[in-house]
Amino acid sequence: MTLPKVAISTLGCKVNQFESAALESAFTASGCEPAPSGAQADIHVINTCAVTARAGQQSRQLIRRILQENPTAKVVVTGCYAQVEAETVRTLDTRILVVGNSHKEGLVRAALVEKEPGHAQALHGPMEEKRDIFNLQVRAFSGRTRAFLRIQDGCNNFCSYCIVPHTRGRSRSLPKAQVLCQAAIFAEAGYRELVITGINTGKYGLDLAEGMDINRLLAELCTQFPQMRFRLSSIEPTEIDEAFLALAAQHSNLMPHFHIPLQSGHNRILAAMRRRYTAEDFAAVVERLHAALPQAAIGCDVLTAFPGETDQEAAHTRTLLADLPISYLHVFPYSKRPGTPAAAMPNQVAAADKKERVGRLHELDHKLRRQFYQAHLGRGFQVLVERRLRKQPGMLQGFSENYIPITFAGPGSLVRNLATVRLDRLTAEGPLGVRLNT
């Protein structure tokens, strides 16, 4: 009997990417043959995103394209868009099996059940009732040098612009033993770096009766796997305390790279967003982190053009960021997400103003990155080599401990390994290094 081919397409966050890898591992363990995303396959799984209206639109477009290109395949739609718009997805085609985040652990079994074509099917339920966390082990991340380790899911914050508490449910943590087991699987598979991720990673352990929190877990991971580099995907400013700073300074295999969401640098907008800190709080956290770890990269998210934001308030955000030791920005224009309070707020910002504010933040991001790279010229780093550059034969690229993307000359055998590289100069294409101890 021919093994069914399964292709998985993923939109959205690192948590989705981890879960897609878990689904691929489960399909493979069930006797299926993995196929690249977009290739011809018997089963297509689409792991969708709904964080913005634009993400929902991209999810619908991808579903339609795969349906059109694969007229005989079974199509399974899961993820956040499937959770929040299950009925919409069901109407697209009778071949679709809709599996909400609420039932993701049953996806593989349901996808492999042979059923006659007919009415669209669905495995779906309210996320508010979900108390456990989707838990399938990942054996490998196809084509990735770094693996993602998802330790937490869901969020209790209910920011006014965000649909995630409704698509992912309340904050839930993976028990420590299962986290360590997954880390051991990755270590045995030869991964040199794990990205610790979740929806609200800093809330890890607070729902468990294990006496664990994010600091204790990171300390245990760093101690048990000294050969592994650990990188934290994101942490809220309210979750960086003295214990966290001490932990970061103590463990050399916890990478000095911290991504801290700001969203807005103006307190009125932060309050309207239902963020639980002020601009002054954020600035103080960044300054303390920089003082404790001056080499660390500190990145942040900025959500500009929130309803009611004025030009002066947007400028206030830019000024705050320019005056702090920030290394880079992830810039997002506000996008209406139906079902959130912000979508119904008055004074939605005009598209032209939104574009202008995004452009200015991108200019600031470019300046901050260059300043950060410039400050580290002449330093040596342990670069995890991620890839060979196709358009530049003999050149490799990877990330330093503090997340500087360095290009340098070297053999292809270094991919997935660490190389000692000195950051030599900045070019129009980015930071250029020289390999040491060749």
Secondary structure in CASP SS format (residue, H / E / C, confidence):
PFRMAT SS
TARGET T0000
AUTHOR 0000-0000-0000
METHOD secondary structure of the structure
MODEL  1
M C 1.00
T C 1.00
L C 1.00
P C 1.00
K E 1.00
V E 1.00
A E 1.00
I E 1.00
S E 1.00
T E 1.00
L C 1.00
G C 1.00
C C 1.00
K H 1.00
V H 1.00
N H 1.00
Q H 1.00
F H 1.00
E H 1.00
S H 1.00
A H 1.00
A H 1.00
L H 1.00
E H 1.00
S H 1.00
A H 1.00
F H 1.00
T H 1.00
A H 1.00
S C 1.00
G C 1.00
C C 1.00
E E 1.00
P E 1.00
A E 1.00
P C 1.00
S C 1.00
G C 1.00
A C 1.00
Q C 1.00
A C 1.00
D C 1.00
I E 1.00
H E 1.00
V E 1.00
I E 1.00
N E 1.00
T E 1.00
C C 1.00
A C 1.00
V C 1.00
T C 1.00
A H 1.00
R H 1.00
A H 1.00
G H 1.00
Q H 1.00
Q H 1.00
S H 1.00
R H 1.00
Q H 1.00
L H 1.00
I H 1.00
R H 1.00
R H 1.00
I H 1.00
L H 1.00
Q H 1.00
E H 1.00
N C 1.00
P C 1.00
T C 1.00
A C 1.00
K E 1.00
V E 1.00
V E 1.00
V E 1.00
T E 1.00
G E 1.00
C H 1.00
Y H 1.00
A H 1.00
Q H 1.00
V H 1.00
E C 1.00
A H 1.00
E H 1.00
T H 1.00
V H 1.00
R H 1.00
T C 1.00
L C 1.00
D C 1.00
T C 1.00
R C 1.00
I E 1.00
L E 1.00
V E 1.00
V E 1.00
G C 1.00
N H 1.00
S H 1.00
H H 1.00
K H 1.00
E H 1.00
G H 1.00
L H 1.00
V H 1.00
R H 1.00
A H 1.00
A H 1.00
L C 1.00
V C 1.00
E C 1.00
K C 1.00
E C 1.00
P C 1.00
G C 1.00
H C 1.00
A C 1.00
Q E 1.00
A E 1.00
L E 1.00
H C 1.00
G C 1.00
P C 1.00
M H 1.00
E H 1.00
E H 1.00
K C 1.00
R C 1.00
D C 1.00
I C 1.00
F C 1.00
N C 1.00
L C 1.00
Q C 1.00
V C 1.00
R C 1.00
A C 1.00
F C 1.00
S C 1.00
G C 1.00
R C 1.00
T C 1.00
R C 1.00
A E 1.00
F E 1.00
L E 1.00
R E 1.00
I C 1.00
Q E 1.00
D E 1.00
G C 1.00
C C 1.00
N C 1.00
N C 1.00
F C 1.00
C C 1.00
S C 1.00
Y C 1.00
C C 1.00
I C 1.00
V H 1.00
P H 1.00
H H 1.00
T H 1.00
R H 1.00
G C 1.00
R C 1.00
S C 1.00
R E 1.00
S E 1.00
L C 1.00
P C 1.00
K H 1.00
A H 1.00
Q H 1.00
V H 1.00
L H 1.00
C H 1.00
Q H 1.00
A H 1.00
A H 1.00
I H 1.00
F H 1.00
A H 1.00
E H 1.00
A C 1.00
G C 1.00
Y C 1.00
R C 1.00
E E 1.00
L E 1.00
V E 1.00
I E 1.00
T E 1.00
G C 1.00
I C 1.00
N C 1.00
T H 1.00
G H 1.00
K H 1.00
Y C 1.00
G C 1.00
L C 1.00
D C 1.00
L C 1.00
A C 1.00
E C 1.00
G C 1.00
M C 1.00
D C 1.00
I H 1.00
N H 1.00
R H 1.00
L H 1.00
L H 1.00
A H 1.00
E H 1.00
L H 1.00
C H 1.00
T H 1.00
Q H 1.00
F C 1.00
P C 1.00
Q C 1.00
M C 1.00
R E 1.00
F E 1.00
R E 1.00
L E 1.00
S C 1.00
S C 1.00
I C 1.00
E C 1.00
P H 1.00
T H 1.00
E H 1.00
I C 1.00
D C 1.00
E H 1.00
A H 1.00
F H 1.00
L H 1.00
A H 1.00
L H 1.00
A H 1.00
A H 1.00
Q H 1.00
H C 1.00
S C 1.00
N C 1.00
L E 1.00
M C 1.00
P C 1.00
H E 1.00
F E 1.00
H E 1.00
I C 1.00
P C 1.00
L C 1.00
Q E 1.00
S C 1.00
G C 1.00
H C 1.00
N H 1.00
R H 1.00
I H 1.00
L H 1.00
A H 1.00
A H 1.00
M H 1.00
R C 1.00
R C 1.00
R C 1.00
Y C 1.00
T C 1.00
A H 1.00
E H 1.00
D H 1.00
F H 1.00
A H 1.00
A H 1.00
V H 1.00
V H 1.00
E H 1.00
R H 1.00
L H 1.00
H H 1.00
A H 1.00
A H 1.00
L C 1.00
P C 1.00
Q C 1.00
A C 1.00
A E 1.00
I E 1.00
G E 1.00
C E 1.00
D E 1.00
V E 1.00
L E 1.00
T E 1.00
A C 1.00
F C 1.00
P C 1.00
G C 1.00
E C 1.00
T C 1.00
D H 1.00
Q H 1.00
E H 1.00
A H 1.00
A H 1.00
H H 1.00
T H 1.00
R H 1.00
T H 1.00
L H 1.00
L H 1.00
A H 1.00
D C 1.00
L C 1.00
P C 1.00
I C 1.00
S C 1.00
Y E 1.00
L E 1.00
H E 1.00
V E 1.00
F E 1.00
P E 1.00
Y C 1.00
S C 1.00
K C 1.00
R C 1.00
P C 1.00
G C 1.00
T C 1.00
P H 1.00
A H 1.00
A H 1.00
A H 1.00
M C 1.00
P C 1.00
N C 1.00
Q C 1.00
V C 1.00
A C 1.00
A H 1.00
A H 1.00
D H 1.00
K H 1.00
K H 1.00
E H 1.00
R H 1.00
V H 1.00
G H 1.00
R H 1.00
L H 1.00
H H 1.00
E H 1.00
L H 1.00
D H 1.00
H H 1.00
K H 1.00
L H 1.00
R H 1.00
R H 1.00
Q H 1.00
F H 1.00
Y H 1.00
Q H 1.00
A H 1.00
H C 1.00
L C 1.00
G C 1.00
R C 1.00
G E 1.00
F E 1.00
Q E 1.00
V E 1.00
L E 1.00
V E 1.00
E E 1.00
R E 1.00
R E 1.00
L C 1.00
R C 1.00
K C 1.00
Q C 1.00
P C 1.00
G C 1.00
M E 1.00
L E 1.00
Q E 1.00
G E 1.00
F E 1.00
S C 1.00
E C 1.00
N C 1.00
Y C 1.00
I C 1.00
P E 1.00
I E 1.00
T E 1.00
F E 1.00
A E 1.00
G C 1.00
P C 1.00
G H 1.00
S H 1.00
L H 1.00
V C 1.00
R C 1.00
N C 1.00
L E 1.00
A E 1.00
T E 1.00
V E 1.00
R E 1.00
L E 1.00
D E 1.00
R E 1.00
L E 1.00
T E 1.00
A C 1.00
E C 1.00
G E 1.00
P E 1.00
L E 1.00
G E 1.00
V E 1.00
R E 1.00
L C 1.00
N C 1.00
T C 1.00
END
